[in-house]
Amino acid sequence: MARRAVLVSMATDSTIADVVQTLDNPVEYVRRILEKLERCRRAHGDAQVRIGVRGRVECPNYLIEYAVHDPKTNQTSVHPDAAYSGSTHRELAPRHIEETRNWSPEEMNITAVSALIGRLRNPRD
């Protein structure tokens, strides 16, 4: 039987680390995000993730981004790579990226996500 989506409010500045205890399958969810982050890092040299804060807390959608630093102006700009469904990990239509109120302003970089999956796979007893 299909499970009905449950919309639960979460803090608007949540990160994956903040909601990891509410995830359906935390290790698999974070592993799939790490795959997308690695792909983005290979393509752009950097990667970070922000989660959707207006959807399902047990598998929030997520937005992969990368930062580009301009040495001439000493400015760093963040660019979206792609948004993904948290339940299927399939890419969402570009219009989802534009809905900025859906995304947490707080991000986790690839190093932080790697550390998180390490803690999930090897919890200290």
Solvent accessible surface area in square Angstrom, and as a share of the most:
residue,aa,sasa,rsa
1,M,244,1.09
2,A,100,0.77
3,R,154,0.56
4,R,208,0.76
5,A,58,0.45
6,V,78,0.45
7,L,135,0.67
8,V,66,0.38
9,S,106,0.68
10,M,23,0.10
11,A,62,0.48
12,T,98,0.57
13,D,75,0.39
14,S,5,0.03
15,T,22,0.13
16,I,1,0.01
17,A,43,0.34
18,D,96,0.50
19,V,9,0.05
20,V,12,0.07
21,Q,159,0.71
22,T,69,0.40
23,L,11,0.06
24,D,81,0.42
25,N,85,0.44
26,P,38,0.24
27,V,53,0.31
28,E,61,0.27
29,Y,10,0.04
30,V,0,0.00
31,R,75,0.27
32,R,69,0.25
33,I,0,0.00
34,L,30,0.15
35,E,81,0.36
36,K,36,0.15
37,L,0,0.00
38,E,50,0.23
39,R,96,0.35
40,C,0,0.00
41,R,98,0.36
42,R,162,0.59
43,A,68,0.52
44,H,76,0.34
45,G,62,0.59
46,D,47,0.25
47,A,1,0.01
48,Q,23,0.10
49,V,2,0.01
50,R,46,0.17
51,I,1,0.00
52,G,6,0.06
53,V,11,0.06
54,R,138,0.51
55,G,22,0.21
56,R,60,0.22
57,V,18,0.11
58,E,14,0.06
59,C,15,0.09
60,P,1,0.01
61,N,59,0.30
62,Y,0,0.00
63,L,2,0.01
64,I,0,0.00
65,E,7,0.03
66,Y,34,0.13
67,A,28,0.22
68,V,68,0.39
69,H,96,0.43
70,D,57,0.30
71,P,111,0.70
72,K,191,0.81
73,T,80,0.46
74,N,113,0.58
75,Q,117,0.52
76,T,81,0.47
77,S,53,0.34
78,V,75,0.43
79,H,69,0.31
80,P,67,0.42
81,D,36,0.19
82,A,3,0.02
83,A,0,0.00
84,Y,9,0.03
85,S,17,0.11
86,G,2,0.02
87,S,65,0.42
88,T,63,0.37
89,H,14,0.06
90,R,176,0.64
91,E,115,0.52
92,L,36,0.18
93,A,45,0.35
94,P,99,0.62
95,R,159,0.58
96,H,49,0.22
97,I,36,0.18
98,E,129,0.58
99,E,76,0.34
100,T,100,0.58
101,R,156,0.57
102,N,37,0.19
103,W,14,0.05
104,S,0,0.00
105,P,85,0.53
106,E,83,0.37
107,E,81,0.36
108,M,18,0.08
109,N,75,0.38
110,I,25,0.12
111,T,97,0.57
112,A,38,0.30
113,V,0,0.00
114,S,46,0.29
115,A,49,0.38
116,L,7,0.03
117,I,10,0.05
118,G,31,0.30
119,R,136,0.50
120,L,40,0.20
121,R,127,0.46
122,N,114,0.59
123,P,91,0.57
124,R,236,0.86
125,D,187,0.97
